[in-house]
Amino acid sequence: MSDSEKIAAGYAFTGPALDLGALLWDGACLPDAQIRIPLPMLNRHGLVAGATGTGKTKTLQLVAEQLSAQGVPVFLADVKGDVSGISAPGVPNDKVTGRAAEVRQQWTATGFPAEFYALGGIGHGIPVRATITGFGPVLLSKVLQLNQTQEQSLGLIFHYADTKGLELIDLKDLRAVVTFLTSDEGKPELKNIGGLSTATAGVILRSLTAFEAQGMADFFGEPEFDTSELLRTAADGRGTVSVLELPAVQDRPQLFSTFLMWLLADLFHDLPEVGDADKPKLVFFFDEAHLLFNDASKAFLDSITQTVRLIRSKGVGVFFVTQTPKDVPADVLAQLGNRVQHALRAFTPDDQKALKATVKTFPNSAYDLEEILTGLGTGEAVVTVLSENGAPTPVAVTRLRAPESLMGPIPPTALDEAVKSSPLYGRYAQAVDRESAYEKLTGPGPSPTGSPKPTPAERPPAKEREKEKEDESMVQQVIGSGMFKSLARSVGTQIGREITRSLFGTARRKR
C-alpha cells in the first residue's frame, strides 16, 4: 500500500462525518481520497490556525454548514464581519465550480438558519449583555487588567455583595459597593477576611472609570443573555448558527475575547453531563484566540484548561482559531484533538521559529511539513483529526471544499431585518435598569450596616413593592413576556443569599 493510500485509509470512517476536502499528494489532488472528521469527535475540540488570508474563515464556514445540516447548533464569533453570509445561499462562479470539481463535491447553493448577536447591542445584532454578578470577579479582573492582589480584592468585594444581597447588575453597582467598603462605615465589613486597602480600591475604581470611558458600560446590564439560546435548532431540524457580530468592537479585543470565555463558562456550569454522545450539543468557534491568553494570570489559564477539559463530557466542542499553535498554551493545546493548519509565513527569524514549533505539534508524517506549510495555497490545509476510536489520523494535506453559503457579508439591511424578525429580539433588545446595589447604597433607607430597620438585602425591590398596585391582567401579561423570564432568572439567584460561583467566579444559575 502506498503512502497516499495509507493516508486515505485513515479517513475511511463508517459513521456520520463532515467532509473537509480531498487529499493532496505530490502536487496532485486525489478526489477518491476524501478527508473527513467523524461527527462524534467534534466535541473533542480542535484548532484552526494559519496566517492572515489563508482561508481560516472559509474553513469555519464549511464546518459550520455541515454541523448545522447534521442538526448541531454552532456558535461563530464574526470578528471581521464576513460570516453573516452563512444565512444566504452562495453565488456560483468559476472558482467555486472549479474547486467543487477538483474535490468531487456536489455543490448546491444553500443558506443556513442563523441568529445574529452583538455585544451590548453595539452593531448589528440582538444585544448580548451580562450582569456584573454573572460575569464574576475573575473574568472582570482580566478585562480590567488587574494584578493578582487586585483580583483577590475584587473577589472579596463580590463575596460581600453576594452575602448582603447587593445585586451587581452594571458598572455603577460595582462602583457603589467599592466606594461603600472604603467609607468609614463600610471599612469594618471586610476586616475579618483581609480587608480592602484604599490603594487597591483606588486602582479598581480608576480601572472602572477608564473602562466606562471607553464605552464599555453597554455590555453590562439586564436582561442578561441566556446561553441556552445557543443550543436551539430550526423547525426543519437543522442546527441554528449563532453569529456574534464583533466588527463594531474589534478595537476592544480583550473585552470580546473575555466575553466569549464568559459564554463558554456559563454553558459549562449549566449543562448536564452527557458523556460520549452521537453528536455534539454545540460546537463553539473561539476566534482570535490568542487575545484570550495574552497577559493572562496562571489562575486564569488553569481555569481555561479545566473548562476545556471538562466541557467535552457535556457535549460541547470548542475550536480555537488563531494564527499559530504557539498562541495557545501547551496545556490547552493538548486538549485539541482535531487540527486544521493553513499556511504559515516564514519571513523573519521569529516566523521560522514558530514554523518549526508548529511542525513539532503534528504526528510523524510522510510529508516535509516545514516545506508544505509555507507553500500551501488559499483553501488548502494540513489536517489531522481523531478517528472514530479516538486515535489520531494520519497527517493529510488537503484541498478544502467550498462553502455552499455566501462567502461574504449579507447587506446591512438584510442583517437588520433578520435581527428584528427574530423571536429573541423582543426578549433582549430593550435594556432594563431595576433597583440594585447602587440604589440600595445611595438611595433613602439604611445601609447594610445600619439600624434594626430592614437592610437593603431584606427589602424587596421597588418593582416588587409596587406590584400590589398593578392591574392583575397587566401582571399576567408581564409574567408571560420573554423579558420577564430573563429578568426572573437573574433576580432569583441574586437576592437574599450568597451566590455559588464556578471556575471563573461566574454566578451559577439554575434554569
C-alpha positions in Angstrom: 0.0 0.0 0.0 1.4 3.4 -1.0 1.7 6.3 1.5 -1.2 8.1 -0.1 -3.4 5.0 0.2 -2.4 4.6 3.9 -3.5 8.2 4.5 -6.8 7.8 2.7 -7.5 4.6 4.6 -7.1 6.6 7.8 -10.1 8.7 6.9 -12.4 5.9 5.7 -14.9 6.3 8.5 -18.2 4.2 8.6 -20.3 6.6 10.7 -21.5 10.1 10.1 -18.7 12.6 9.3 -18.1 16.0 8.0 -16.4 16.3 4.6 -13.4 18.6 4.5 -12.0 18.0 1.1 -9.7 15.8 -1.0 -6.1 14.6 -0.3 -3.2 16.4 -2.0 -0.2 14.2 -2.8 2.8 15.1 -4.9 1.1 18.2 -6.0 -2.0 16.3 -7.3 -5.5 16.4 -5.9 -6.9 12.8 -5.3 -10.7 13.2 -5.3 -11.1 9.5 -4.4 -9.3 10.1 -1.1 -11.8 12.2 0.9 -10.6 13.8 4.2 -13.3 13.8 6.9 -14.0 14.4 10.6 -16.2 11.9 12.4 -19.2 13.7 13.8 -19.0 12.3 17.4 -15.4 13.6 17.6 -16.3 17.2 17.1 -16.7 17.6 20.9 -13.0 16.6 21.3 -12.1 20.2 20.5 -9.9 21.5 17.8 -7.6 24.2 16.4 -7.9 26.1 13.1 -4.7 28.0 12.5 -2.9 29.9 9.7 -1.6 33.2 8.6 -4.0 36.1 7.6 -5.6 35.5 4.3 -5.1 31.7 4.1 -8.7 30.7 4.4 -9.4 30.1 8.1 -12.8 31.9 8.0 -14.0 29.9 5.0 -12.9 26.7 6.8 -15.1 27.7 9.8 -18.0 28.4 7.4 -17.5 25.0 5.7 -17.5 23.1 9.0 -20.4 25.2 10.5 -22.6 24.5 7.5 -22.2 20.8 7.7 -22.7 20.8 11.5 -26.0 22.7 11.0 -27.1 20.2 8.3 -26.5 17.4 10.9 -28.7 19.1 13.4 -25.8 20.5 15.6 -26.1 24.2 16.7 -22.9 26.3 16.1 -21.5 29.4 17.7 -19.3 31.6 15.5 -17.5 34.8 16.5 -17.5 37.1 13.5 -14.6 39.5 14.1 -14.2 40.8 10.6 -17.9 40.9 9.7 -17.8 38.5 6.8 -19.5 35.4 8.3 -23.1 36.7 8.1 -23.3 35.2 4.6 -23.8 31.8 6.1 -27.5 32.7 6.3 -27.8 33.2 2.5 -27.2 30.8 -0.5 -23.8 31.1 -2.1 -23.2 32.5 -5.6 -21.8 30.1 -8.1 -18.8 31.2 -10.1 -15.8 29.7 -12.0 -13.7 29.4 -8.8 -16.4 27.6 -6.9 -17.4 25.2 -9.7 -13.7 24.5 -10.3 -12.9 23.8 -6.7 -16.0 21.6 -6.4 -15.0 19.6 -9.5 -11.4 19.1 -8.2 -12.5 17.7 -4.8 -15.6 15.9 -6.1 -18.1 18.0 -4.2 -21.8 18.2 -5.2 -22.0 21.9 -4.6 -25.5 23.4 -4.1 -26.1 27.0 -3.1 -27.6 26.8 0.4 -28.4 29.2 3.2 -28.5 28.0 6.8 -30.6 29.1 9.8 -28.8 31.9 11.7 -29.3 34.3 14.6 -27.2 37.4 14.8 -26.0 38.9 18.1 -23.9 41.9 19.2 -22.2 42.6 22.4 -24.3 45.1 24.3 -26.2 45.8 21.2 -23.3 47.8 19.7 -23.5 47.0 16.0 -26.0 44.8 14.1 -27.4 42.1 16.3 -29.6 41.0 19.2 -27.9 42.5 22.3 -25.8 40.2 24.5 -25.4 41.5 28.0 -24.1 40.1 31.2 -24.7 41.3 34.7 -21.5 42.1 36.7 -22.6 39.3 39.1 -23.0 36.9 36.3 -19.7 37.8 34.8 -17.8 37.3 38.0 -14.6 38.6 39.5 -12.0 36.5 37.6 -13.2 37.4 34.1 -13.8 41.0 35.1 -10.2 41.2 36.5 -9.0 40.1 33.1 -10.9 42.8 31.3 -9.8 45.5 33.8 -6.2 44.2 33.6 -5.9 43.9 37.4 -2.9 42.1 39.0 -3.3 39.1 41.3 -3.7 41.1 44.5 -6.3 43.4 43.0 -8.1 40.3 41.6 -8.3 38.8 45.0 -9.6 42.0 46.5 -12.3 42.1 43.7 -13.2 38.6 44.8 -13.8 39.8 48.3 -16.0 42.6 47.0 -18.1 40.2 45.1 -18.3 37.9 48.2 -19.6 40.8 50.3 -22.2 41.8 47.7 -23.4 38.2 47.3 -23.8 37.7 51.1 -25.6 41.1 51.6 -27.9 40.7 48.6 -26.5 43.7 46.8 -27.1 42.9 43.2 -24.3 43.9 40.9 -26.1 44.5 37.7 -23.9 47.1 36.0 -20.7 49.1 36.5 -22.3 51.7 38.7 -23.4 49.0 41.1 -19.9 47.7 41.5 -18.5 51.2 41.9 -21.1 51.9 44.7 -20.1 48.8 46.6 -16.3 49.6 46.3 -17.0 53.2 47.5 -19.1 52.0 50.4 -16.4 49.4 51.5 -13.8 52.2 51.7 -16.0 54.6 53.6 -15.8 54.9 57.4 -19.0 52.9 57.8 -18.1 50.2 55.4 -14.4 49.6 56.2 -15.1 47.2 59.1 -17.2 44.9 56.9 -14.2 43.1 55.4 -11.9 43.4 58.3 -12.2 39.8 59.4 -11.5 38.4 55.9 -8.5 40.5 54.9 -10.0 43.9 54.3 -9.8 46.2 51.3 -7.0 48.7 51.1 -7.6 52.2 50.0 -4.9 51.9 47.4 -6.3 48.7 45.8 -9.9 50.2 45.9 -8.5 53.3 44.1 -6.9 51.1 41.4 -10.2 49.2 40.9 -12.2 52.5 40.8 -9.9 54.1 38.3 -10.0 51.0 36.1 -13.8 51.0 36.2 -13.8 54.7 35.2 -11.4 54.2 32.3 -13.3 51.1 31.3 -16.6 53.0 31.2 -15.0 56.0 29.4 -14.2 53.6 26.5 -17.9 52.9 26.1 -18.0 49.6 27.9 -21.0 50.2 30.1 -23.4 48.9 27.5 -22.1 45.4 27.8 -23.2 45.0 31.4 -26.9 45.0 32.4 -30.2 43.3 32.0 -31.8 41.3 30.5 -28.8 39.0 30.9 -28.3 36.7 27.9 -29.4 33.1 28.5 -26.7 31.0 26.8 -29.1 28.1 26.3 -30.3 30.2 23.4 -27.2 29.0 21.6 -28.5 25.4 21.7 -31.5 25.9 19.5 -32.4 24.1 16.3 -34.6 25.3 13.4 -38.0 24.0 12.6 -36.5 21.8 9.9 -34.2 20.1 12.3 -31.0 21.9 11.2 -28.8 23.4 13.9 -29.0 27.2 14.4 -25.8 29.1 13.6 -25.4 31.8 16.2 -23.2 34.6 14.8 -21.8 37.1 17.3 -21.1 40.2 15.2 -17.9 41.9 16.5 -16.8 44.4 13.9 -18.1 47.3 15.9 -15.9 46.3 18.9 -12.9 44.8 17.2 -10.8 47.6 18.6 -11.5 46.3 22.1 -10.2 42.7 21.6 -9.6 41.9 25.2 -13.2 42.6 26.0 -14.7 40.5 23.3 -12.3 37.6 23.9 -13.2 37.6 27.6 -16.9 37.8 26.8 -16.5 34.7 24.7 -15.0 33.0 27.6 -18.0 34.0 29.8 -20.3 32.5 27.3 -18.4 29.2 27.4 -18.0 29.2 31.2 -21.8 29.9 31.5 -22.6 26.9 29.3 -20.1 24.8 31.2 -21.8 25.1 34.5 -25.3 25.0 33.2 -25.2 21.9 31.0 -25.6 18.4 32.4 -23.1 15.6 31.8 -23.8 13.5 28.7 -20.6 11.5 28.3 -19.8 10.4 24.7 -22.8 11.4 22.5 -23.6 10.5 18.9 -23.1 14.2 18.0 -22.2 17.4 19.9 -24.9 19.6 21.6 -22.9 22.6 20.4 -19.7 23.4 18.6 -18.2 26.7 19.7 -15.6 28.5 17.5 -13.4 30.9 19.5 -11.9 33.3 17.0 -8.8 35.5 17.7 -8.0 33.0 20.5 -4.5 34.5 21.2 -6.2 37.5 22.7 -7.7 35.4 25.5 -4.3 34.1 26.6 -2.3 37.4 26.3 -1.2 38.6 29.7 -3.4 36.0 31.4 -2.6 35.0 35.0 -1.8 31.4 35.9 -5.1 31.0 37.7 -6.9 32.3 34.6 -5.1 29.9 32.3 -5.7 27.0 34.7 -9.4 27.8 34.6 -9.5 27.8 30.8 -7.7 24.5 30.7 -10.1 22.9 33.2 -13.1 24.3 31.4 -11.9 22.9 28.0 -11.0 19.6 29.5 -14.4 19.1 31.3 -16.9 20.7 28.9 -16.3 17.8 26.4 -18.4 15.5 28.6 -21.2 18.0 28.4 -21.4 17.6 24.7 -19.7 20.9 23.7 -16.8 21.1 21.3 -14.5 24.1 21.3 -12.4 25.1 18.3 -9.8 27.8 18.9 -9.0 29.9 15.8 -5.7 31.7 15.7 -2.5 32.2 13.6 -0.1 29.6 15.0 -0.4 26.8 17.6 2.1 28.6 19.8 -0.6 31.2 20.5 -2.4 28.6 22.6 -0.8 27.4 25.9 0.5 23.8 25.8 -2.0 22.5 28.4 -4.9 23.8 26.3 -3.3 22.7 23.0 -3.0 19.2 24.4 -6.8 19.1 24.7 -7.4 19.9 21.0 -7.7 16.6 19.1 -8.7 18.0 15.6 -6.3 20.2 13.7 -6.7 22.2 10.5 -3.5 24.1 9.8 -3.4 26.6 7.0 -0.3 28.2 5.5 2.3 29.9 7.7 4.7 32.7 6.7 8.4 32.4 7.4 9.8 35.8 6.5 11.6 36.5 9.8 13.7 34.5 12.3 10.6 34.6 14.7 8.5 33.2 11.9 11.0 30.4 11.3 11.0 29.5 15.0 7.1 29.5 15.0 7.1 27.2 11.9 9.5 24.7 13.5 7.4 24.7 16.7 4.2 24.1 14.7 5.7 21.1 12.9 6.6 19.5 16.2 3.0 19.6 17.3 2.0 17.2 14.5 2.3 13.4 14.5 5.1 11.9 12.3 4.1 12.0 8.7 5.3 11.2 5.2 5.3 14.9 4.3 8.1 17.5 4.7 5.8 19.8 6.8 8.2 22.7 7.0 8.2 23.0 3.3 4.5 22.1 2.9 3.2 24.7 5.4 4.9 27.6 3.7 3.7 26.5 0.2 0.0 25.9 0.8 -2.4 27.8 -1.3 -5.6 29.6 -0.1 -8.2 27.0 0.8 -5.5 24.3 1.5 -4.5 22.9 4.9 -2.7 20.2 6.8 -5.2 18.1 8.6 -5.2 15.5 11.4 -8.3 14.6 13.4 -9.4 11.9 15.8 -10.8 8.8 14.2 -13.9 7.0 15.4 -11.9 5.1 18.0 -10.2 8.3 19.3 -6.8 7.7 17.7 -5.1 10.5 15.6 -5.5 10.1 11.9 -2.5 10.3 9.5 -1.4 13.9 8.6 -3.2 14.8 5.3 -2.5 17.8 3.1 -6.0 18.7 2.0 -7.6 20.8 -0.7 -10.7 22.0 1.1 -14.3 22.1 -0.2 -16.1 25.4 -1.0 -18.8 26.6 1.4 -22.3 26.4 0.0 -23.5 29.6 1.6 -22.5 33.2 0.7 -18.7 33.7 1.1 -19.0 37.3 2.3 -21.4 39.5 4.4 -25.1 39.9 3.6 -26.3 43.5 3.1 -26.7 45.6 6.3 -30.5 46.0 5.6 -30.9 42.2 5.3 -29.0 41.8 8.5 -31.1 44.3 10.4 -34.3 42.6 9.1 -33.1 39.2 10.3 -32.3 40.6 13.7 -35.6 42.4 14.2 -37.7 39.5 12.9 -36.1 37.1 15.4 -38.3 35.9 18.3 -35.4 36.7 20.6 -35.3 40.4 19.7 -38.2 41.3 22.0 -36.7 39.4 24.8 -33.3 41.1 24.8 -33.4 44.3 22.8 -34.6 46.7 25.5 -32.2 47.3 28.4 -33.8 47.3 31.9 -32.4 49.2 34.9 -34.0 47.9 38.1 -33.2 48.5 41.7 -29.8 47.1 42.6 -26.7 47.8 44.7 -26.3 51.4 43.5 -29.9 52.3 44.5 -29.7 50.5 47.8 -26.4 52.1 48.8 -27.1 55.7 47.6 -30.9 56.0 47.9 -33.0 56.6 51.0 -33.1 54.0 53.7 -30.5 52.3 56.0 -27.1 51.0 54.8 -26.2 47.3 55.1 -24.6 48.0 58.5 -27.4 50.4 59.6 -30.2 50.2 62.2 -32.7 47.5 63.1 -34.8 48.5 60.2 -34.8 46.0 57.2 -31.5 46.1 55.4 -31.3 46.7 51.7 -30.8 42.9 51.2 -34.1 42.3 53.1 -36.2 45.0 51.5 -38.0 43.8 48.3 -37.1 45.6 45.1 -39.0 48.7 44.2 -40.9 47.0 41.4 -42.0 44.3 43.9 -43.3 46.9 46.4 -45.4 48.4 43.7 -46.7 45.1 42.4 -49.9 45.2 44.5 -51.0 48.4 42.8 -50.8 46.8 39.3 -53.8 45.6 37.5 -54.0 41.8 37.5 -54.3 41.5 33.8 -51.2 43.6 33.3 -49.3 41.3 35.8 -50.3 38.3 33.7 -49.0 40.0 30.5 -45.7 40.9 32.1 -45.2 37.4 33.6 -45.8 35.9 30.2 -43.2 38.0 28.4 -39.8 36.8 27.5 -38.1 39.8 29.1 -39.7 38.9 32.5 -38.5 35.4 32.3 -35.0 36.6 31.5 -35.0 39.0 34.4 -36.6 36.5 36.8 -33.8 34.0 36.1 -31.2 36.7 37.1 -33.2 38.1 40.0 -33.9 34.7 41.6 -30.3 33.9 42.0 -29.1 37.2 43.4 -31.5 38.3 46.1 -31.2 37.2 49.7 -28.5 34.5 49.5 -24.8 34.1 48.6 -24.2 33.0 45.0 -22.3 29.8 44.3 -19.5 30.6 41.8 -17.8 28.4 39.2 -14.2 28.0 38.0 -14.2 31.6 36.6 -16.1 33.0 39.5 -19.2 33.4 37.3 -22.5 33.1 39.0 -24.1 29.6 38.9 -27.8 29.7 38.0 -30.5 27.0 37.8 -32.7 27.4 34.8 
